[in-house]
Each structure stands twice: as C-alpha cells, then as structure tokens.
C-alpha cells in the first residue's frame, strides 16, 4: 500500500492507495448529532484508508427533499459545493472530511450520507442530524375539577418556543425544603392529580430538549379550599327555607280552593238567591 499527503487550505490528511480489493472502513456516529437553530453543527466521519483517485460526496436525504451538498476529488484535492440545494454558502468540508453546516434551520434535520466512490465500488456511511429550537420558560397553570368526595386537579405546562420537547413534573412536597419526592416524564405538558380538600400542592415543570432546558413552578395552598362544599349549618338553613316556602304555597292553594267551593264559610258573601217569580197585581172588586 502506497500513501501520499494531500493538502487542502489549512488542512492535511492522508490518502492511501489500496492495491487489489482492499476494504475501506467508514465510521460515523452511532447516535444523532444535535444542532441548534441559527448555530452550526459538525458531522464527523472517519474513512480509513482513503484510496487515490476517488470521490467523496456528502448528500442530504429527507422525505420530499434530497440533494448532493459537496464533493471532494482526492486526485486533485478540489472540493465542489453544489448550488441550488439550500446549503450553498453554509457548508464547509474540513480536511478530516467533517461536514460543517452553519446557520441551521429546522429543515436541515435529517439523514446525511457520505459516499466514497472509486475502483468500481461504493462505500457509504450515514449521520443523522437533529435540529432543535431552544425551549422558552414554561408557564404553569392550574385547572380545578371539584367533586363531593375529592379535589381533582389538572396542571398545564406550556411553552411559546421549542421543539422536540420532553416534559418532566417534579413534586416538591408542601414546602421548598421537602425535596423532590416524585418525578414523572412524558411528551405531554398535562398532569392530573387527585388531592385532599385541604392538601397543598407544589410542583415544578421542567421542559427540555437536546440543546436547552427551562423550568417553572406552581404552588397552591391548598388548591380546593376556596370552593369546597358549604358548611352543614348553611346547608340545613337552605333546606329549611325550601320547606317553609313549599308549605306556604300549599296553604295558599288550599285557601283558594275552600273559598271557591265552600262559599258558606265566607261571611261577607250572601247566600239568598233572588226570586224570579212573577207577581200579579190584586184585582179590584
């Protein structure tokens, strides 16, 4: 195996000539590379050995979008950046073949392939880039749903900015010094609780993704006291008022009925019926 040094502006790497059917090893990260919107990301790759007279091409592949980004010709060390791909002016291929992408957008997330073509064979490696928007400070709200037996509480955690968000709820107990006693994670910003009528709640919502993390807290002491059921004395007073009102109504209806169908019980009303008999004048004899 012969070797030579290939020099690019500011970089130096080894180019190897592999005789026969030598195997080229391409190593790429096993896990996604994380990038932040508006910043830069580096997609590393290791190719060993790098044969002479080969081309190394970076490509982007995502649903509805595929494009060749850059190509290195190892025979002369020239790098071509393809136009009309959305990457022009934002990419750099370094001497170790790492692809740098600047001013990241959400649309840059996807699968990037690096392919070595030469000697009648292709060797390919893949790098996954996940682009995240940093999360904003969350707002935590409380929605009450009170029944006769318990206080059902829903906590809502929301953010104005962020992508690929994971929500973590942490119970902080009844005071700040009680420490974390419970932690629940998920992809939703909603937490449902069933607490006692006089039980306070204190929770922290943490929102995070691969590039940022923020949190907010809510403390209510207790959440359902303001609208618990009325005291027993007040309830009995309401029942008594209803009963008295119903009794008065029944008595009034009974009096009206008696007045209509039992007129002799009404002394102000005459019971003598007028006579309709015709009186004849007395004849004179």
C-alpha positions as CSV (number, residue, x, y, z in Angstrom):
1,X,0.0,0.0,0.0
2,X,1.4,3.4,-1.1
3,X,0.5,6.6,0.6
4,X,0.7,10.3,-0.1
5,X,-0.1,13.5,1.7
6,X,-3.0,15.6,0.3
7,X,-3.0,19.2,1.4
8,X,-6.1,21.4,1.4
9,X,-6.1,25.1,2.6
10,X,-5.5,24.8,6.3
11,X,-5.9,21.1,6.5
12,X,-3.8,17.9,5.9
13,X,-4.9,14.3,5.6
14,X,-3.5,11.0,4.4
15,X,-4.5,9.5,1.1
16,X,-3.8,5.8,0.7
17,X,-3.6,3.7,-2.4
18,X,-5.1,0.3,-1.8
19,X,-4.0,-2.5,-4.0
20,X,-6.3,-5.3,-5.0
21,X,-9.6,-5.5,-3.3
22,X,-8.7,-3.5,-0.1
23,X,-11.6,-2.7,2.2
24,X,-12.4,0.9,3.1
25,X,-13.8,1.4,6.6
26,X,-16.2,4.4,7.1
27,X,-17.1,5.3,10.7
28,X,-19.9,7.7,11.6
29,X,-21.6,8.5,14.9
30,X,-24.0,5.8,16.2
31,X,-26.3,8.4,17.7
32,X,-27.8,11.6,16.2
33,X,-25.8,14.8,16.1
34,X,-27.7,17.6,17.8
35,X,-27.8,21.1,16.5
36,X,-29.4,24.4,17.5
37,X,-31.4,26.6,15.2
38,X,-29.3,29.5,14.0
39,X,-26.0,27.9,15.0
40,X,-23.5,25.4,13.5
41,X,-23.3,21.6,13.5
42,X,-20.4,19.3,12.7
43,X,-21.0,15.9,11.1
44,X,-17.8,13.8,11.7
45,X,-16.7,10.9,9.6
46,X,-13.6,8.6,9.6
47,X,-12.6,6.9,6.4
48,X,-9.7,4.5,6.5
49,X,-7.9,4.2,4.2
50,X,-8.7,6.9,1.7
51,X,-7.8,5.5,-1.8
52,X,-6.3,7.5,-4.6
53,X,-8.5,8.8,-7.4
54,X,-11.8,8.6,-5.6
55,X,-14.6,10.9,-5.0
56,X,-16.1,11.6,-1.6
57,X,-19.6,13.0,-1.7
58,X,-21.9,14.4,1.1
59,X,-25.6,14.1,0.4
60,X,-28.7,15.1,2.3
61,X,-31.8,12.9,2.3
62,X,-35.2,13.6,3.9
63,X,-38.8,13.0,3.0
64,X,-39.6,15.2,0.0
65,X,-36.0,16.5,-0.3
66,X,-32.7,15.1,-1.5
67,X,-29.6,16.8,-2.7
68,X,-25.9,16.5,-3.2
69,X,-24.1,19.0,-1.0
70,X,-20.4,18.8,-1.6
71,X,-17.9,16.6,-3.4
72,X,-14.2,16.1,-2.8
73,X,-11.9,14.7,-5.6
74,X,-9.0,13.1,-3.9
75,X,-6.9,13.1,-7.1
76,X,-6.5,16.9,-7.0
77,X,-7.9,17.9,-3.6
78,X,-10.6,20.1,-5.1
79,X,-14.0,20.5,-3.3
80,X,-17.1,21.3,-5.2
81,X,-20.1,22.9,-3.4
82,X,-23.3,22.2,-5.3
83,X,-25.7,25.1,-6.0
84,X,-29.4,25.4,-5.6
85,X,-29.5,23.0,-2.7
86,X,-30.3,25.4,0.1
87,X,-26.9,24.6,1.6
88,X,-24.7,26.8,-0.6
89,X,-22.8,29.5,1.5
90,X,-23.5,27.5,4.7
91,X,-21.3,24.4,4.3
92,X,-17.6,23.6,4.8
93,X,-15.8,20.3,4.2
94,X,-12.8,20.1,6.5
95,X,-9.6,18.3,6.0
96,X,-10.7,15.3,8.1
97,X,-13.9,15.2,5.9
98,X,-16.1,16.5,8.6
99,X,-19.1,18.4,7.2
100,X,-19.9,21.7,8.9
101,X,-23.3,23.3,8.4
102,X,-23.8,26.9,9.6
103,X,-27.0,28.9,10.3
104,X,-29.0,25.8,10.9
105,X,-32.8,25.7,10.2
106,X,-35.4,23.2,11.2
107,X,-35.4,21.9,7.7
108,X,-31.8,20.8,7.9
109,X,-32.7,17.9,10.2
110,X,-32.4,14.6,8.5
111,X,-30.0,11.9,7.3
112,X,-26.7,12.8,5.7
113,X,-24.7,10.2,3.7
114,X,-21.1,10.3,2.9
115,X,-20.1,8.1,0.0
116,X,-16.7,7.1,-1.3
117,X,-16.7,6.1,-5.0
118,X,-13.7,4.5,-6.6
119,X,-12.2,1.4,-8.0
120,X,-15.6,0.2,-9.1
121,X,-17.1,0.1,-5.6
122,X,-19.0,2.5,-3.3
123,X,-18.6,2.8,0.5
124,X,-21.3,4.7,2.4
125,X,-21.8,6.0,5.9
126,X,-24.7,7.8,7.4
127,X,-25.1,10.6,10.0
128,X,-28.4,11.7,11.5
129,X,-28.7,15.4,12.3
130,X,-31.5,16.6,14.7
131,X,-32.0,20.3,14.7
132,X,-33.8,21.7,17.8
133,X,-35.3,25.1,18.6
134,X,-34.4,26.1,22.2
135,X,-37.3,26.0,24.7
136,X,-38.7,29.1,26.4
137,X,-39.5,29.4,30.1
138,X,-42.7,27.4,30.7
139,X,-46.0,28.8,32.1
140,X,-47.7,26.5,34.7
141,X,-51.4,26.8,35.2
142,X,-54.0,25.0,37.4
143,X,-57.5,23.9,36.5
144,X,-59.7,22.6,39.2
145,X,-62.4,20.0,38.9
146,X,-64.1,19.6,42.3
147,X,-66.4,16.7,43.2
148,X,-68.2,16.0,46.5
149,X,-65.6,13.4,47.5
150,X,-62.3,14.8,46.3
151,X,-60.4,17.6,44.6
152,X,-59.3,16.6,41.1
153,X,-56.6,19.0,39.8
154,X,-55.1,19.3,36.3
155,X,-51.7,21.1,35.9
156,X,-51.0,22.5,32.5
157,X,-47.4,23.3,31.4
158,X,-46.9,25.2,28.1
159,X,-44.1,27.0,26.2
160,X,-44.1,29.6,23.5
161,X,-41.0,28.3,21.8
162,X,-39.2,25.0,21.4
163,X,-39.1,21.7,19.5
164,X,-38.7,18.0,20.4
165,X,-39.8,18.9,23.9
166,X,-39.9,16.5,26.9
167,X,-41.8,17.5,30.0
168,X,-40.8,16.5,33.5
169,X,-43.0,17.0,36.5
170,X,-41.4,17.1,39.9
171,X,-43.3,17.1,43.2
172,X,-41.6,19.4,45.7
173,X,-43.8,18.5,48.7
174,X,-45.6,21.0,50.8
175,X,-42.5,23.3,51.4
176,X,-39.4,24.2,49.5
177,X,-37.2,22.2,51.8
178,X,-39.1,18.9,51.5
179,X,-37.1,18.0,48.4
180,X,-38.1,16.1,45.3
181,X,-40.3,13.1,46.1
182,X,-41.7,12.2,42.8
183,X,-40.7,12.7,39.1
184,X,-42.9,12.0,36.1
185,X,-41.7,12.4,32.5
186,X,-43.5,12.4,29.2
187,X,-44.2,14.2,25.9
188,X,-47.3,16.0,27.3
189,X,-47.5,19.1,29.4
190,X,-50.5,17.9,31.4
191,X,-50.5,16.3,34.8
192,X,-53.7,15.1,36.6
193,X,-53.8,14.8,40.4
194,X,-56.4,13.8,43.0
195,X,-55.7,15.6,46.3
196,X,-57.4,16.1,49.6
197,X,-59.6,19.2,50.0
198,X,-57.1,20.8,52.4
199,X,-53.9,19.3,50.8
200,X,-51.5,21.9,49.3
201,X,-49.6,21.2,46.1
202,X,-46.2,22.3,44.9
203,X,-44.9,21.1,41.5
204,X,-42.1,22.1,39.1
205,X,-42.5,21.6,35.4
206,X,-39.2,21.2,33.5
207,X,-39.1,21.4,29.7
208,X,-36.1,20.3,27.8
209,X,-34.7,19.0,24.6
210,X,-31.2,18.1,23.4
211,X,-30.0,21.7,23.3
212,X,-31.8,23.6,26.1
213,X,-33.7,23.3,29.4
214,X,-36.0,25.6,31.4
215,X,-38.4,25.2,34.3
216,X,-41.4,26.8,36.1
217,X,-43.2,26.2,39.4
218,X,-46.7,26.3,40.8
219,X,-47.7,26.3,44.5
220,X,-51.3,26.4,45.7
221,X,-52.0,26.1,49.4
222,X,-54.5,24.3,49.2
223,X,-56.0,24.2,45.7
224,X,-59.6,23.4,46.5
225,X,-60.3,25.3,49.8
226,X,-61.9,28.3,48.1
227,X,-64.7,26.3,46.6
228,X,-65.3,23.3,48.9
229,X,-68.8,22.4,49.8
230,X,-70.8,24.6,52.1
231,X,-70.8,24.1,55.9
232,X,-73.5,21.8,57.3
233,X,-75.3,24.7,59.1
234,X,-75.6,26.6,55.9
235,X,-77.0,23.5,54.1
236,X,-79.6,22.9,56.7
237,X,-80.7,26.5,56.6
238,X,-81.2,26.2,52.8
239,X,-83.2,23.1,53.3
240,X,-85.4,24.8,55.9
241,X,-86.1,27.7,53.7
242,X,-87.2,25.4,50.8
243,X,-89.5,23.5,53.1
244,X,-91.1,26.7,54.6
245,X,-91.6,28.1,51.1
246,X,-93.3,24.9,49.9
247,X,-95.6,24.9,53.0
248,X,-96.8,28.5,52.4
249,X,-97.5,27.7,48.8
250,X,-99.7,24.7,49.8
251,X,-101.7,26.7,52.4
252,X,-102.4,29.4,49.8
253,X,-103.7,26.9,47.3
254,X,-105.9,25.2,49.9
255,X,-107.4,28.6,50.9
256,X,-108.2,29.5,47.3
257,X,-109.9,26.1,46.9
258,X,-112.0,26.4,50.0
259,X,-113.0,30.0,49.1
260,X,-114.3,28.8,45.7
261,X,-116.2,25.6,46.6
262,X,-117.3,26.4,50.2
263,X,-118.9,29.8,49.9
264,X,-120.9,29.4,53.2
265,X,-117.5,29.7,55.0
266,X,-117.3,33.3,53.6
267,X,-119.5,35.6,55.9
268,X,-119.1,38.5,53.5
269,X,-120.9,36.8,50.7
270,X,-124.9,36.5,50.6
271,X,-126.4,33.1,50.1
272,X,-130.0,34.3,49.4
273,X,-130.9,33.8,45.8
274,X,-133.0,36.4,44.1
275,X,-136.6,35.4,43.3
276,X,-137.6,35.3,39.6
277,X,-141.4,34.6,40.2
278,X,-143.8,37.0,38.5
279,X,-146.1,38.9,40.9
280,X,-149.7,39.7,39.6
281,X,-151.5,42.9,40.8
282,X,-154.6,42.5,43.0
283,X,-157.8,42.9,41.1
284,X,-160.4,45.3,42.5
285,X,-163.9,44.1,43.1
